[in-house]
Amino acid sequence: MIKKKPELLAPAGDWRMLTTAVKAGADAVYFGIDKLNMRAMAKNFTLDELPEIVKFCHDHDVDAHLTLNTIVFDNELKELDIILPEAKKAGVDMVICWDMSVIEKAIEYDLPFCVSTQASVSNSGAVKMYRRLGAKRVVLAREVTLEKIKEIKSSTDMEIEAFVHGAMCVAVSGRCFLSHEVFDKSANRGECLQPCRYEYEITAKQGGKTFILGEDYVMSPEDLCTIEFIDQLIEAGIDSFKIEGRKRAPEYIAKVVSTYRKAIDLYFEGKLRDEVKSEMWNELRKVYNRGFSPGFYFGKPSGEHFTKSPNSQATTKKQYIGKVLNYFGKSKIAHILLEAGDLRTGESIYIIGNSTGVVELKIDKMMKDEVFIEKGEKKDEITFFCEEKLRPRDQVYKIIEKK
C-alpha cells in the first residue's frame, strides 16, 4: 500500500512566526484573529489582515487554517456573520472550530471546517457524525492512543489530524476550568493563565505546617514529542501532523517545523534511521520545552512525564546583540551593528524579522572596516556572508549553550 505523505501543520501567532513556518517547510499554518480563538493571549492577527495572510500562504503553496475554536456566547453570534464571510472572501482553506454555532455558520457560508480537539472526538462514531454534518477533518482528542487512531482510520474516509509536538494540557482535551476558578480567566475562551504550571504546597489544618506537594510540578505535563516514533504515525495513516505553539518564539517554530519536515521527507526517501531520529531529538531540545513525553500514543502517561521545572528545559538560549543595518544581495553580505554584546567567530546566531523569519547560521568569518577579525565588540559594525536575504532592522541574537 502506497503511503500518503502527511500534511505538516504549523502554528502562527504573528507575522514573524508565519514567515518562519512557511520558510521552514510547513504545508499549512493555523492562526487566530483577535476574537474567538483559543490563544486570546497571543499577539494574533486582525480581521483586516486575513487577505494578506491567505495570499502570502497561497503564494508559497501553503494552506491557511483559521481558528475559531472557543465557546461562543449569544452576544457574539453576530461576530460570526462578520468573520466567516471575510474568511470566505479571503480564501481561507479551513476553519478550525467545535462550537456548533460556528459549525452551523461554516456550513451556511460553504467554508470547509475542521473539528477542533476541544470536541474530544475519541471514536469512529463521533467522526462519522461530524462527517454527516459536513466536516472535512477532525482533530482527535489527545487522549486517543495510536492503536485507536488506526481503528478510526480504518472505519472512515474522514481526514484525521493529530498533534505531534508541543505543550500538553493536564485537562481532558484542554477543557480546563482551573484558570477560570482561580483568576476568572477561562481556558475555554483562550485566556488560560496556566495555574497548572505552578508548584503547589499543602497546609496541615492542625499547626499550619506546609509541605511542598511532590518533587515535580504535579499538574504540569512534559511537552509532547513524537520524533522518535514519527514513522509509526505516518504508517497509521494520519493525514495532518499538528505542531502546538502559537505563543512560542520564532526560533521554536523554525527548529520544530524544519525538524519534522526533514523527518517526514527522510521517511519517504527510506533514510529515516534511528541515529537520525536521535540527532533530531537533540535538536528539538535546543528550543523551548518542558521535557519530552510520548503523550497518550502508547497509553496513559506515567508520573514520570510531569515536568521537573517551571521553566524551559531548552539546552540553548538566545541573547540579543544587535540589528541588521543593510544586506548586499549580489555579494550576500550582511552588515550588522552590535548594540548589546560581542560576537566571535565560531559562534552561532539567529537573525529574526517579520519578512525574514528566522535565519540560523554559524559565523565562520567576519570583518570590520574590511579587515578580518576574530571578535566584534559592542558598538562595532561588522560584516559577514549570509546566504539568505536579510532586511534592515532584523534583530540579531547570539545562541548560547546552557550549562
Buried (B, 14 or more C-beta within 10 A) or exposed (E): EEEEEBBBBBBBBBBBBBBBBBBBBBBBBBBBBEBBBBBBBBBBBEBEBBBEBBEBBBEEEBBBBBBBBBBBEEEBEEBBEEBBBBBBEBBBBBBBBBBEBBBBBBEEBEBBBBBBBBBBBBBBEBBBBBBEBEBBBBBBBBBBBBEBBBBBBEEBEBBBBBBBBBBBBBBEBBBBEBBBEEEEBBBBBBBBBBBBBBBEEEEEEEEEEEEEEEEBBBBBBBBBBBBBBBBBBBBBBBBBBBBBBBBBBBBBBBBBBBBBBBBBBBBEEEEBEEEBBEEBBEBBBBBBBBBBBBBBBEEEBEEEBBBEEEEBBBBBBBEBBBBBBBBEEEEBBBBBBBBBBBBEBEBBBBBBBBEBBBBBBEBEEBBBEEEEBEEBEEEBBBBBBBEBEBEEEBBBBBBEEEE
